[in-house]
Amino acid sequence: MTHRCAILDDYQNVALDLADWSALKGQVELTVFNAPLGGPDDVVRALSSFHIVVLMRERTPFTRAVIEALPGLKLIVTTGMRNASLDVKAARDRGIEVCGTDGVGSPTVGIAIGLMLELSRHIGQESARLKGGALWQTSVGTDLEGKTFGTVGLGRLGTRTVNVAKALGMKAIAWSTNLTPEKCKEAGVGYATREELFAQADVISIHLILSPRSRGIIGAADLARMKPTAFLINTARGPLIDEAALVAALREKRIAGAGLDVFDTEPLPLDHPLRKLDNVVLTPHLGYVTRENLGANYRGAVEDIRAWLDGKPVRLMEA
């Protein structure tokens, strides 16, 4: 039997180039989708004849309703070992195996620091002006040396981002729900309460995992404590921040700006108010999009499918 495999949301059209899929030849027929499929009904229509689906992180939600509407589905592979928009239990209830993949490095760190540099020094903005025919400089930057970098979350990515900020001469403080002074001391970061971090930091960067408990954890009260000169960076997940409160704070210039790589709805709707604000830097969820990381993801997908075909599935995800 030849299994039909759909590789979803390969926006850059690199999936077949970054991994060797020949190990599946003769048993798996590959179809690559380079654009979002649309809503749940569109997803079901597009994938009704497929047995295997390779998901790119959280680009296409696979809810119970979608999974139950695809009776021919036998294997789901998601890049990474965590996918908040995939109902693993629903898949398991239907007898569908669900596997994840490895990744490499910490590419999100570069995006977080890049957003901070763009907000503070306007590099991309000035480049676009020069290419557009402007004579010379117009913006005034902000020197980061001596400023305070606050991280909400001090896990692997938060710690690595802090280390880069410290290399730029910034002071560092951290807060999260379960963070302790001892953990901060080990990381060489100052411990702050929630109120202290939002009131004192000149740049605040979010590095939390999205969960029912953390959804909307950054709200209007936190934004109200921020300095009018402070920047907010989010490369984690959009729903960690109350989006309506953030739009209001930016529109009313109560904070200096925001650098956002993640959003409540992705792709970001064309009529979204964030697209119209001049104190926001937007990137289309590029945090994990590097050749190195995507290569590891797609190589892992090939390994997962090969192992499943051989009856020995690997990297099974828990419901």
N, C-alpha and C positions, 0 to 999 in steps of 0.2 A: 504493500500500500504506500502511495506517495502522500505525505502529509503537507498540507498547504499552510505556510507560515507567513504571517503579516508582521512586518517590522514597522511600527508606528512612529510618526512624528520625527522623522529624520530630516529636519528642516534644512540642514546643510548638505544633504545627499552624500553622506560620508560612510554610512554603515557598511556598505559592501567593500569599501576601500580600506577601512581601518581594522578589518579582521579577515581571516582566511576561512571562508564558509565552505570550502571544498570538502571538509570532513562530513558534510551532510548530503553531498551530491548523490543523486539517485533515490534518495529517501525523502527529501524535503524540497518543496518548490517555494521559492522566496518571492514575496511581493513587498516592495518598499512604498510606504506612503510618506510623501515629503511635506504634506500640509495637514493642519488639524482637520479631523473628520467632521467636527461639528458637535451637535448635541447628542444625547443618548440614543435617540431613534436613528440618527445618521450613522452612529458608530455600529449599531446592530445591523443596519442594512449593508454597510460596507464589509462587515466581517462575518456575515452569515455562513459563508462556505469555508471558513478557515478552522484548522485544528489547533494551531499554535499561534500565540500572539506574543511579540516582544514589545514591551512597553518601555518608553523612555521616561524614567522617573515618574513625575506626576503630571505629565502633559495631557494625557487622556484619562479621565476618571473611569475606573472599572468598578461600578457599584454592583450590589446584589442584583438589581433589576437588569443591568446590562449582561451580567454573567448568566443569569437564568434565561435570557433571551437568545443565548448562543449555545444550543444543545450539542453542536459538533465540537465545541472547544475541549481540548484534552490537556493542554499545557500552557501556562502563563509564565513568561520570564520577564522580570522587571530589572532594569539596571539599578544597581545599588542593592542594599539589603534592607531598605526601608522605603515604603511607598504609602503615604497617608491616604492616597486616593484609590487604593486597591483594596477591595474587601476580600482578604485572604480566607476568612471563615466561609464566606459565601462560595468561594471556589472549592474549598475543601468539602463543603456540604454536597457539592455536585460531583465529587470525585475527580476534580481537576487538580493536578499538581501545580504548585507555585514555587518558582525558584528565583533567587536573586543573583547578583554578580558582584565581583570585587570592583573597586575603583583605585585610583592612585593619587598620591599627593594631596594638597589642600588648595585647589585652584580658587576656591571662594575667597581666600585671604587676599589675593591680588585684586579681585573686584572690589572688595570692601575698602582697601587702601586706595585704589584708583578712584572710586567715588569720592572719597575724602579729599584727594588731591584736586579733583576737578572742581569740587565745591569751593575749595580754599584758594585755588590758583587759576581756575578758568582756562585750563590748557586746551581742551577741545573746543570751547567757545571761541577762543581767540584764533585757533587754527582755522575754524570755519569762517571767521570774519576775514582773515587774510586771503583765504582762497576765494572768498566772495567779492574781493576787490577793495576791502578797507585799506586805508593807508598804513595805520599803525595801531598801537595799543590804546585801549579805553578802560579796561577793568583795573581794579585795585585788589590785590590778593590779601590773604590772611596768613601770617607766619605761624606755622604749627609748633615750632620750637617753644617750649615753656608752657604750652597749653595743656589742658587735662583731657585725656582720652578715657571715656567710660565705656566699659563693655557690660552688656546685660547677658550674662552667661560666660562661664570661664572653662568650657570644655576644650577639646582639641583645637577647634577653629578659633574660638575666642582667645585662647592662650597664644596661638601663633599670630593672630592679628595684633594683639597687644604688644608682642615682641617687636613687630615692625614699627608700630607707633612709638615705642620707646626708643628705637634706633633713630627715629626722626627728632628725638629730643623732647618727646612728650612725657608728661607724668601720666600714670595709669591707675585707675580705680575700677572696681568691679562689684557687681551685685547680681544675685539671682535668688530665687526662693530658698534654695537649700545650701547656698554658698556660705562657707565659714571663714572667719579671719585666718584660721590655720591654713586653709587651702590657698587663700590669697597670698599668704606669706611664702608658701612653697613656690608659688609662681612669680614672686617678686612684684606683686601688684597690691596696691592699697585696698583695704576692705572699706566698703561704703554701704550705708543703708540705701534703700530704694529712694527715699526722699533726698538724701545727700547726693547720690549719683546724678539724678536728674537736675538738681539745682546747681551742681558744681562743674559738671563736665562741659567742655567746649565742643567736643564731638562725642556722640553716643552711638555705639554700634551694637546691633542686636545679633546674638549668637545663641539662640535657643532652638530646641526641637519643638515642632508644633504638635500639640496634644490637646485633648479636651480641657485639660487644666490650664494650659498656656495660651489657648485661643483668646485673643483680645486682651492679653496681659498688659500691654501698653495702651493706656487710655487717656482721656482728656485731662485728668488730674496730673498725670505724669508730664504731659506736654506743657501744661500750664506752669510747671516748675522750671522748665528749661529757660536758659538765658535767651534773650532776643537775638544774640549773636551766635547761638549754638546751632550745630548741624546734627541731623539724625540720619544714620545709615542703616538700611535693612537689606541684608543679603541672605536672610534665613528663610522665612516664610511670610507672605503678605498678611495673613489673618492674625499674626501675633500682635499687630497694631490695629487699633480702632481706626479704620480707614477714613470714615467721615470726620472724626476728630482731627486727624492729621491734615486732611484737605482744608478744614476750617482754619487750623493754626497756620498753615502755609499761606492761604489766601489772605488772611488778616495780618501777615508778616509778624506773627508772635514768636516765630523762630526764624533763623536766617535762611534755612534751606534744608532739603532732604536729598539723599542719594538712595534710590530705590532700584533693586534688581528683581524684586518679587512683589506680587500683587494678589489681591483677593481673587480676581478673575484673570486667568491667563489663557491666551494672549490678552493683553490689556485692550479693552474696547476702544475703538477709534474715537468715540465721543466722550471718553472718560475725562473728568475735570483735571486730573493730574497732568494730562498732555498739554494743558493750556497755561500752566503756571510757570513763570520765569525763574522761580527760585527752587526748581526741582531738576535733578539730573536723573534720567531714566535709562535703564538698560534692560533688555528683554530676557531676564533670567539666564544670564551668562555665567553665573558663579561656578558651575561644574563643567562648562563647555570648553574643554581643551582637547587637543588631539590625543594627548597622553591618557586623559581620563576616559574619553569616549572609546579609545582603542581598547582599554582594559574592560570597559563595559561590554562592548560587542564581542570581544574574544571570550568573555565569560558567558555570553549568551550562546555562542557556538558550543562551548563546553557543556552547558546545561542541557541543550537540546540533544547533543550526542549522547550524553549520559542517560537521558530519559529514553532515547531510542534503544539503548542497550539494556534498559530495565534496571539501571542503577542511578537514579536521580541524585543530584548533588545540590548543595546550598539551598535545601528546602526551607521555606519561610514558615514561621509559626503563625497560627491564626490568632 
